Amino acid sequence: MTEATAAGEGTTGGTGHGGQGPVVDASAVGTDSPRSASPVQGGNGHAGGHHPVGPLPKLALGALGIVFGDIGTSPLYALRASINASGDAASEPVVVLGVLSLIFWAILLVVTVKYVAVVLRTDNRGEGGVLALTALVVTEGRVQRPLLVAAFGLMGCALFYGDGAITPAVTVLSAIEGLEIVSPAFQSAVVPLALAVLIVLFAIQKRGTGAIGAMFGPVMLVWFATLGALGALSIAQTPGVLLAVNPAYAVEFFATHPGVSLVVLGSVFLAVTGGEALYADLGHFGRRPIRAAWFAVVWPGLLLNYFGQGALLLRDPTAIENPFYLLAPTWFLVPLVLLATAASIIASQAVISGVFSITQQGQQLGFLPRMKIAQTSDQAIGQVYVPSINWILFTTCVGLVLVFRSSDALANAYGIAVASTMVIETFVLVMLLRGRVTEGVANPWSFLLLIPLFLVDLAFFAANVLKIPNGGWFPLVFGGAVFVTMRTWMRGRLVVSEQMRRQERPVDGFLDELARNPPARVPGTAVFLSGNPENIPRTLARNVRYNGVLHEHTVLLSVITERIPRVSRGNKLRVVRLSDSLWRVEVRIGFMERADVPRLLREAERLGLGFRTDTATYFLGRDDIVVASPRGMARWRKHLFLFMARNSEFAGAHFGIPHDRIIELGGQVQI
């Protein structure tokens, strides 16, 4: 038995995405749980990971368009919703100054201190986000209950889908509502126009963001400059509004309005929604460009606009009708509506792209069934399009607009999912840093700083709980449905994998049987996809047993997903020769990568296969999975699993295998 790798032994462990699969494609479900024996470096640079390249100003400009779209459109509705939440006291100066103080300190603590100063320092080989963070925690193994932490991380991932469903609806509606300020006659046109914008937005997703993405940064630069200019002009007329930076005004508001303070705090949270995107998009730009864009452009623009709106309300309390648009002179209203609509589209695009990206990660890590994923850019691996998710989001957004019909009403449903995700993200990060500090591999200051910030997240979460009866239930139900789907898929895969492994053969026993009863040898190359890189797959054992043949060149291929974003080229391939006609090829990829099997086999040819694979025949399992046993899962969950398995993307298409070179071998698996 001999072996060769691209660089030594490579890494070990992982999960195969291989060839046992419904009439149900069992190759879609017969896999292990992702794991990694590779050292994972996080928290200090992008060691071992993906390094965004390019000049800092260019990357920072790109970050403006992708990272800050959501939080950048919050001035459209956040202050108005917060003031209105105070009820009859909305016109009082103490309310305006108190709410402004809350917004100022919320942005400072949640975004600037927590995300920009602390969270961005911890990455999974250059990638951020709740799913990458969870994978890092489980991989490092420094927490006492990694499975519990993983469950929380999975829940945060599911809630992100709820955020992705509601963000386009609320941002587009809030932008289009500016037409009501231009003329009351436009009031009846707001909902139809919002629906038209959403239709166009989701229809262009299949074209990718590459062509229009280049415009995102400049448009958002103009947007933040406009926010700052409008706010500064208003502040100049009422400079006393700047007193709101004093936290005493926030304390005074809580003291004088205890009955509505928690409700107002839930609306104040709208000013920081989108802050989690700084971490989720870390891999696209790196921490330096994100920090540069935040401090130089985004934070000043947001604060100036919020304080400008507050100054307007101190001068004219009736401007609460729409303080953002009433900041602008009459001649600038229509251009401002158009600019706000463009900004809302960019904000929505960023969230939608984030949902696509997390779907790809979840699929690679085994949390979701395989879905058709289109790569929309030859240069940017992160630009993907998931048709099924796109149209689920579109249908949901249209339904939300038709039901709620205004951004004020929809704001009640907005925030709870983001608040929950932030709590979970901070909790997982606290667990990670606690383990690192305990083992002496990290400085304690980040961990200690996160504790009070975690309490701030909990306060915002408690405030947003009050929104549940008025629409906040929707993102929770949506996210809960995604969570149940993920858990069902993971459990179903485990049950099916256990059944399949019972039919696999040990390598030594299989080779001994071949020696005792040699099958007929046929010319050509056969590739058997295998979910288990240790044993002989069922498909090969069946082919030898029932057809009595073995190809002169037989390759057992396992595609293994590690809990790191990308695997270095030197550790990606491992070739082992098991006998004179049998080879094993192990391919390791990260959860941000996709496997092109024919191309990978061509690389394996140079590492020891010694024969061509361009005419190989691929053998895949395709099994009839039936509900037979009362054990394992509830019956309804088994049927949900079967539905997902039957509708998952075919393994051949997923791995880029030509359809005319595939042979399927079937059987039956009982669950």
Buried (B, 14 or more C-beta within 10 A) or exposed (E): EEBBBBEEEBBBBBBBBBBBBBBBBBBBBBBBBBBBEBEBBBBEBBBBBBEBEEEEEEBBBBBBBBBBBBBBBBBBBBBBBBBBBBEEBBBBBBBBBBBBBBBBBBBBBBBBBBBBBBBBBBBBBBBBBBBBBBBBBBBBEBBEEBEEBBBBBBBBBBBBBBBBBBBBBBBBBBBBBBBBBBEEEBEEBBBEBBBEBBEEBBEBBEEBBEEBBEEBBEBBBBBBEBBBBBBBBBBEEBEEBBEBBBEEBBEBBBEEBEEBBBBBBBBBBBBBBBBBBBBBBBBBBBBBBBBBBBEBBBBBBBBBBBBBBBBBBBEEBEBBEBBBBBBBEEEBBBEBBEBBBBBBBBBBBBBBBBBBBBBBBBBBBBBBBBBBBEBBBEEBBBBBBBBEBBEBBBEBBBEBBEEBBBBBBBBBBBBBBBBBBBBBBBBBBBBBBBBBBBEEEBEEEBBEBBEEBBEBBBBBBBBBBBBBEEBBBBBBEBBBEBBEBBBBBBBBBBBBBEBBBEBBBEBEEBBEBBEEEEBEEEEEBBBBBBBBBEBBBBBBBBBBEEEEEBBEBBBBBBBBBBBBBBBBEEBBBBBBBBBEBBBBBBBBBBBBBBBEBBEBBBBBBEBBBEEEBEEBBBBBBBBEBBBEEEEBBEEEBBEBBBBBBBBBBBBBEBBEBEEEBBEBBBBEBEB
